[in-house]
Amino acid sequence: MSIKLPRKINWINGHWINNDDIKIPINNRGVTLGDGLFETILIYQNTPQLLDLHLKRWTHSSKVLRMQLPPRKEFLVPLIKEAIQRISLPHGNGSLRLNWSRGQATFRGINLPSKSNHTFWLELNAYAPCFKTVTTLISRHEKRNEHSCQSQHKTFGYIQSIQARHEAQMNGFDEALLVSTNNEMSCGATSNLLIKRNNIWLTPRLKSGCLPGVMRQQGLETGLFHEAEIKAEPQPGDQWVLINSLNCHSITQVNSKLLTPYERVEWLWKSLLRVND
């Protein structure tokens, strides 16, 4: 008799959990203060994609935020392989999340503890990359703070993105776009923004408050993308795209302005991953 494998699995403190029974103490700073970092990594054909770049960003952010260094690649790779073996991934595709919290608080308040017991846990879900077109609303209420340390690191604190997307959906759009506090175009709620203008791919500069996304970095390092200061109003002939490690979407509308979709989003996304079917 064949064994039916789960579609989601978690690991914490040396234990595999096949359901949503993972337990984090209620005094964990990641729970009470959002004091933690995470990386979302694509599992494509049973292989983690761009793992080194994700771990490099994870480690760099830990240093900047004065956290202990997260688990190293030597520890993570066998764990990730075992997770993939324990779960049913259709076509070998999934979404892996690595979580790193500053750990349990020993006192009330936001002051950094002199010593902390950091907490690591892993989540792996079956997932299919998505390439559908989307309509977008530039949020009227939420803006990226280009001066904030939080804008530059992938922290647990996602309330701004949640509110911006909800605002867009309540107004009949699929996704939100955010500008910075100086009204420079920044990013999507959970994605980096790309704009094909005059046959050149542009992406908002880091000074816009956008997250330094791994796929964005791939495009910059290969010379495909170029950083630019971008205004919120699309120009004639523009093609706008949202991209992250899991998805790539062509934008067909920004507020009331209709755009011609970019038809090769899946090819663009795969070219940055450097994978072939």
N, C-alpha and C positions, 0 to 999 in steps of 0.2 A: 504494500500500500504506500503510495507516495505521500510525502509530508507537505502540507500547504504552508509555504513560507509567508511571513508577515510582509506588509507593504511599508512598514515603518519600524525603526529600531533605535534604541537609545543606549548609551553607555555612560555610567558614572560610578566612580569609586570602585572600579574593578568588576562591575556587574552589568550584564546585558539585560535590557528590559524590552519586552516585545510589545508593549502597549503604552498608554499614556500615564502609567503609574510612577513615572520618575518623580522623585521627591527632592525639593530644594528647601533648606531651612528658611523659615519666614524672616529670620534676622540676617539673611544673606544680602550683602550690599547690592548685588545684582538685581535682587527682587525689590528691595525697599528704595533704592536710590538710582537704579539703572546704571550702577557702577561696574561696567564690564565691557568687553570687546567681543566681537564675533566675526567669523568669516563664513561666507556661503560659497561653496565650491561645487561646481558641476561634476557629476559622475557621468561620463559619456562612454558608452561601450565598455562599462565596468572599469573605467580608468579615471582617476581624479585629474582634472584639467587645470593647468597653470598652478599647480600646488605650490611650487617654490615661490611664485610671486605673491600668492595669498599669505603664505607663512612669513615672508619678508615684511609685508605690510603689518601683519598681526604683531610681529616682534617689535617693529619700529614703533607702532602705536603704544605698545606696553611700556617701552622705554620713555616715550614722551610723557605719558600719563603717570609715570612713576609707579607702575605696577611691577610685580615680579614677572620674570620672563615666562611666557607660556610654554607648553610642552614642545619639545623639539621634533624635527622631522623623523629622527630615528625611532622615537616612541610612537609617532602618529601613523606612519606608513603601515606597519603590521596591523594596527588597530583598524585602520580604514579598510584594509584588505579583508579582515575578518568580518567587519560590518557588511561589506558587499556580499560575502558568502552567505551571511545569515538572513538576507532579505531578498524578496522577489522584486527585481528591477526589470520591468518590461523593456526589451531591447537594450538592457544594460544601462539605462539612464536614470539618474537620481539627483537629489539635492542634498548635499552634505553641509551641515552647520557645525562649526567648532565654536564653543562658548568658553569664555574666560572671565570669571568674576573675581572681584577683589576679596570675596569670601565673607565669612560671618563677622558681623559687627560685635564688638565687645562693649560698646558704649553707644549712647544715643547721639545723633548729630551727624554732620557731614565731614568733620575733620578726618584727614587721612590717618589711619592707625599706624602706630610705630612698627607694629608687626601684624601681619595678616595671613590667614590661611586661605590662599586662593583656591577657587573651585573650577575644575574643568569638566565639561560634559560634551558629549557628541550626539548629534541627531542625524539620522539618514532616512530620507523619504524617497519612495518611488516618485519620479517626476518626468514630465515630457516637456522639452523646450517648446516655447510658443513664439510664433512669428506673425500673429494677426495684426491688422492695422488698428490704430487707436485714435480717438479724438481727445483733445486736451484743453484744459482750462488753466490759464495762468492764475494762480491763487491770489485772491485779493486780501487775504488775511495772514498768510504765512510767508515769511521771507527768510532766506538763508543769511546768517550773519557771517560775512566774509572774514571778520576779525576773530571769530570764536574758534577755540581749539576743537570744540565738538564737531564742527563742520568738516574737519580734516581727518577724522578718525571714525571707524565703523563701530560706534558704541551701541549699547542696548537702548539708548534713548531715541525712540522713533515716533514720539507723540506728534512732532511737527509733520512728518510724512503722513501719518494716519489722518490727521486733521485736514491736510491739504487734499488728499485723495477723496476723503468723505465730502469735502466741499465741492470737488469736481463732480462726483457722482450724484450729489443732490441737485446739481444744475444740469444733469443730463449728459455729462461727458464721461469718458472711460478713465482718464488719468489726469493727474495734476502736473503742471510745470511750476517751478519756483524761480523767482528772481532774487537777487541779493538785496541787502538793505540800501545799496546805492543804485538799485533798479537795473543792474546788469543781469542778463540771462544767466542762470546757474545750472539747473538740472531738473530731472523729474523726481517724483516722490521716492522712487527706489532705483533710479537708473541715471546714467550719464546721458547727456544730450549731444547729438551729432547733427551738423547741418552741412548738407552738400550745396555749396554756393559757387557758381561759376566753375563747376567741375572740380572744386577743391573741398575736401572734408575739413570742417572747422569744429572745434569743441570749446566750450567756455574755459577760460583760464582758471587756475586754482584760486586766484584772487577774487573770483566770483563767489567763493564759498562752496563750490561743488566738491563732492567727495573724490579723492584720487582713485577712481575705480581701476580695477585690474585690466578690464578690456580696453578702457580708455588709454591706459598706460601702454598696452600692447600696440595700439594704433599710433601713439606718439613715437614709440621707440622704432617702429618700422618706417616712420616717415609718412604714413598714410594720413594721419590726422595732424592738424596744426592748431595750437592754442590761439584764441582770439578773444577780444572784448566784443561781446555780442549783445545787441539791443533786443528788447522783447518783441519788436515788430518784425514779422517775417518779410523778407524782400522778394520781389517778383522772381519766380523760377526756383526759389528755395525748395529743398527737400529735407524734412526734419525727421530724425530717427532717435528712438530711445534704446539704450543698450546696457545690459549688465551680463554677469556670468551665466545666467540662466535663460535669458530671452533677448529678442531684438524685435522692435516694433516700428513700423513706419507710421508717421503721424499724418493723418488726413485733414485735421482741423486744429487750429490754434485760436481759441476764443471763437469769434465769428468768421475768421478767415480760413477759407478752404485751401488745402495744399495738394499738389500732385504727389502721390505716394512713391517712395523709392521701392522698386519691385524686387530688389535682390538682397533683402535683409538677411535671409538665411545664409546666402553665400558670404556676405560681409561678416556675419557672426562666426561662421566656420573658418573663414580665412584668418581671423584673429586667434582662434583656438588652434589653428593649423591642424585640423582634422579632416579626414575624408570618409565618406560613407563606404 
